[in-house]
Amino acid sequence: MVVYINEKETKYSEEKLTIQDVIDKGAYNTHYFIVYLNGEYLPRLRHRKTVLTEGDRITIYPLVSGG
């Protein structure tokens, strides 16, 4: 399966992956982030339930604080 993470093509051998699977495999290395799937915000509660399909586009934004 090929998906795009922050515009980078990423290949996985698994046929069925969730957003959480991708995160657990090291797509992002912080605990504070938000996820968009194909341009739509995806709440954290749906990360484990949302199954990816070929060509999905995942955008991960880190949450930062500052002033």
N, C-alpha and C positions, 0 to 999 in steps of 0.2 A: 504494500500500500504506500502511496506517495501522498503526503500532505505538505503544506507550506507553513512553516513557523516563522513569524516575523519576516515574511517574504523569501525565506530560504527553503529550498526543496529538501525534504527529509523523507528518507525511505525506511519503512519498517517491514519486517518479514511477517508479522501477524496480520491476519485478515480482519480481526475485530479489535479495535482499540477505543478507549474512551479518552476524554480530555485528561482525566486524572492519570491514566496510564502514560500518556505522553509527558506529563509533568514529572511523574515518578521516574521516568527514564532519563531525566536530566535536561529537559528542554528549558528549564528555568531554575535558577539556583537561589531563590529568595522565597520567603514565606509570605511576603506582602506584594501582591500583584493582582491585576484584574485581567480577565480574558475576554476577547472578542472572537466569535466564531463566524466566519463569513460576513463580517461587518456588524454583527449584532452582539451586544453585551451578554455574557453568559455568567449568571450568578454562581458563586462557589458551590452552592447546594446542588447544582446540576452537573458539576464536573465529573462525578462518578457515574452518572446515568446517561450522559450524552455520548453516543457511539459515533465515531467519525466515519466518513465515507471518502472514497478516492477523490483527491484534489481539494479537500477542504482547506480553508485558509484560517489559521489560528494566529491571532495577534496577542502578544502578552506585554502588558505595560507594568513596569515596577511602580509601586507607590512610594513616593518620596515626600519628605517633609522639609520645610524650610521657611524662610521668611524674606 
